[in-house]
Amino acid sequence: MGLFDFLKSKNKNVEAIQPPTVENVVEDIVVEEPIIEEPIIEEPIIEEPIVEEPVIEEPIVEESVTEEPIVEEPIVEPAIDEFVVEVPQKEKKGLFARLKEGLNKTRNSILGSVDGMLSAFTKIDEDLFEELEEILIMADMGVETTMNIIDNLRKRVKKEGITDPSRIKGMLVDEISNILLEGADEEYDVETPTVLLVIGVNGVGKTTTIGKLSNNLKAEGKTVLLGAADTFRAAAIDQLEVWGERSGIEVIKHEENSDPAAVVFDAVNAAKNRKTDVLICDTAGRLHNKKNLMEELKKISKVIEREYPSAHKETYLVLDATTGQNAMQQAKLFKEVADITGIVLTKLDGTAKGGIVVAIKSELKIPVRYIGVGESIEDLQKFDARSFAKALFGEE
């Protein structure tokens, strides 16, 4: 007997119970299930990605105009034009133009100060002379030289009865020019054959001066040889070799710390055998130990005298113009240990105290042979007193 029959036999209303239960349960479930539709099916806002984001179209396809790199605008042409314009200008600058430009700071310092001072005076008196004296000393004319100039001006003012302060400037120019021109060589030239010793303390531009000087002499048609006898200063030999390579000039050298006289011995014999016009020897500048320096220079001089007696001998002292009166002091000390025949004054373009040239000429009685008014090779010039005086006072 089945369960249903059993229940029926017990008089239970199965039909009433069965149908309603199934349907009710289903309905209940169906009614509760609608909530399943709540699943945020609407949430899939995957539409947000706004497929418009593919800014892949932005790849500035237009920027690809990079291929048009203004190839037609080759700024190369303008650059060339500018270059072509600059070169001629440099070549057009003669020695005097470069000299005048190199003395700008000194000229402005002296003449500018003098003009300003004179404009404040209505008469010539002691106050005027005192201020002028101060200006000249500040320009490194030297105390002794300045005093001589002022004394001469006083005498001239009194003798000529001058009362107008503005005339003092012209008189000052005359006084300084006279000092520079006194005993000046009309045309100085290095004789051949010559053995030239170059001395000077470290830092004054001694080796650089030798490089420029050797290049200038070669340009004049002379044969040149270099001797690296400054064997104690670090890199001095290498530095001289670099200059030699630039000018195509051979350098006679030994190992660092070797005997300077031995280097000079080899260099002198090489110059003599090759009939070289000018042998330039770089030497040490240990001024702090005058005794050693003096002994070394004496030894070198003996070697030159013994090995090449027919050669003309010169000793140039290189001084840095920017050191002013310190340069003057160096000159006085070197003069005690060496027979200086000429002075090379470097870096005149970098100082407003170029009056040191006048002081050296007036007080030391040693001729200034070359002056440096710039960094290029051409800016090491033979000293011409007349040109210097004109450039110093802005004359054409």
Number of C-alpha atoms within 10 A of each C-alpha: 6 7 8 12 12 11 13 13 10 9 9 13 11 12 11 9 10 11 11 11 12 11 11 12 12 12 12 11 11 11 10 10 11 9 9 8 8 9 8 9 8 8 8 8 10 9 8 9 9 9 9 9 9 9 9 9 9 9 9 10 10 8 10 10 10 10 8 10 10 10 10 7 10 10 10 9 10 11 11 11 10 10 11 11 11 11 10 10 9 10 8 9 12 11 15 16 12 19 26 24 18 23 25 21 19 22 22 16 20 21 18 12 16 19 14 10 16 20 10 10 14 12 14 18 12 10 11 17 16 11 14 22 17 13 19 23 20 17 22 27 27 22 17 12 22 23 15 12 20 18 12 14 18 16 11 14 18 10 9 8 9 15 14 13 18 18 13 23 14 10 16 18 15 14 15 21 20 14 18 22 17 11 12 16 13 10 8 11 10 16 13 17 21 20 29 22 23 26 26 25 20 15 12 19 19 25 26 18 23 22 24 23 20 26 22 18 16 18 11 9 9 16 20 25 24 28 30 27 31 27 21 18 15 11 12 20 23 14 14 24 23 15 22 21 12 12 17 15 19 15 23 21 23 18 11 18 12 14 16 25 21 16 21 31 19 17 25 27 14 16 24 19 9 11 13 18 21 26 27 27 27 26 28 23 22 17 18 10 9 15 11 13 19 17 12 16 20 15 15 22 17 14 18 22 14 11 16 19 11 13 20 16 21 18 18 22 26 30 26 26 28 21 17 23 21 14 20 21 12 17 20 14 14 20 15 11 17 17 13 19 16 18 25 25 28 25 22 25 25 19 21 22 26 29 27 27 23 21 25 25 20 21 15 12 11 15 21 24 21 21 27 27 24 20 13 9 16 16 20 24 21 18 22 20 22 15 17 21 21 16 21 26 20 15 10 9
